[in-house]
Amino acid sequence: QVQLAESGGGLVQAGGSLRLSCAASGRSFFRLTMGWFRQAPGKDREFVAAVQWSAGSTYYADSVKGRFTVSRANAKNTIYLQMNSLKPEDTGVYYCACATTRLTSTATIRNAYPYWGQGTQVTVSS
């Protein structure tokens, strides 16, 4: 089992920045892939970014490339999502997710992640 706890959401004006954190616990993380997804009201949950825990390879949705950065702190069992140049369309609940394998082409697929956090709200005002 893996437990995930997100933090760092809030209200920010367009053009501002936020950093989300996701603390993981429960098992060895060497082979894991960690991801961030988001869900806006009335929309499906969509992929934002992912990082392979051991290799450090990262993946991004086209809509956030160049603005968001996903990173990991191995000693803290924590991943981060640094969000810059935020836009109103970035508003939603952001979820941390964990896959127990090293994902590559499937890192963007929601169903590849069996473990999920409770989510943290991000609101970007115009």
Disulfide bonds with the S-S distance in Angstrom:
Cys22-Cys96 2.05
